[in-house]
């Protein structure tokens, strides 16, 4: 019986470690939370770029476009750091 368990790996301590499974689940939750944050910031970025396109005054265009660029950078860094 021990030989069959060792060959299948079912009863090995590494496979049945609940602490490791909980740590992996926490890592996945953290990544998903970061990706959601990045997606939300990208939505705000799209709104800022849209406002820049429809702006009639040059100052409003620069402000909206600058905000869009900054938010795009924040979303990119947030998503990159979270995933890796």
C-alpha positions as CSV (number, residue, x, y, z in Angstrom):
1,X,0.0,0.0,0.0
2,X,2.8,2.4,0.8
3,X,4.4,1.9,-2.6
4,X,1.1,2.7,-4.4
5,X,0.6,5.9,-2.3
6,X,4.2,7.0,-3.0
7,X,3.8,6.4,-6.7
8,X,0.5,8.3,-7.0
9,X,1.5,11.2,-4.7
10,X,-2.0,11.4,-3.3
11,X,-1.0,11.0,0.3
12,X,2.1,13.1,0.1
13,X,2.2,16.0,2.6
14,X,2.9,18.5,-0.1
15,X,-0.3,17.8,-2.0
16,X,-2.5,18.0,1.1
17,X,-1.0,21.1,2.7
18,X,-3.9,23.4,3.6
19,X,-1.6,26.3,4.5
20,X,-0.1,26.3,1.0
21,X,-3.5,26.2,-0.6
22,X,-4.6,29.1,1.5
23,X,-1.5,31.1,0.7
24,X,-2.1,30.4,-3.1
25,X,-5.7,31.5,-2.7
26,X,-4.6,34.8,-1.0
27,X,-2.1,35.4,-3.8
28,X,-4.8,34.9,-6.4
29,X,-7.2,37.3,-4.5
30,X,-4.4,39.9,-4.4
31,X,-3.8,39.7,-8.1
32,X,-7.5,39.9,-9.0
33,X,-7.9,42.9,-6.7
34,X,-5.0,44.6,-8.4
35,X,-6.3,43.8,-11.9
36,X,-9.7,45.2,-10.9
37,X,-8.1,48.4,-9.7
38,X,-6.1,48.7,-12.9
39,X,-9.2,48.2,-15.0
40,X,-11.1,50.8,-13.0
41,X,-8.3,53.3,-13.5
42,X,-8.2,52.6,-17.2
43,X,-12.0,53.4,-17.4
44,X,-11.3,56.7,-15.7
45,X,-8.5,57.2,-18.2
46,X,-10.8,56.7,-21.1
47,X,-13.2,59.2,-19.7
48,X,-10.4,61.8,-19.3
49,X,-9.2,61.2,-22.9
50,X,-12.8,61.6,-24.1
51,X,-13.2,64.8,-22.2
52,X,-10.0,66.0,-23.9
53,X,-11.4,65.2,-27.3
54,X,-14.5,67.3,-26.7
55,X,-12.9,70.2,-24.9
56,X,-13.3,73.5,-26.5
57,X,-10.7,75.4,-24.5
58,X,-7.0,74.6,-24.8
59,X,-6.4,74.6,-21.0
60,X,-9.2,72.0,-20.5
61,X,-7.7,69.9,-23.3
62,X,-4.2,69.9,-21.7
63,X,-5.6,69.2,-18.2
64,X,-7.7,66.2,-19.4
65,X,-5.0,64.8,-21.6
66,X,-2.4,65.2,-18.9
67,X,-4.7,63.5,-16.4
68,X,-5.3,60.7,-18.9
69,X,-1.6,60.1,-19.4
70,X,-0.9,60.0,-15.7
71,X,-3.8,57.7,-15.0
72,X,-2.7,55.4,-17.9
73,X,0.8,55.2,-16.3
74,X,-0.7,54.4,-12.9
75,X,-2.9,51.7,-14.4
76,X,0.0,50.2,-16.3
77,X,2.3,50.1,-13.3
78,X,-0.4,48.8,-11.0
79,X,-1.4,46.0,-13.3
80,X,2.2,45.1,-14.1
81,X,3.3,45.0,-10.4
82,X,0.2,43.0,-9.4
83,X,0.5,40.4,-12.1
84,X,4.3,39.8,-11.7
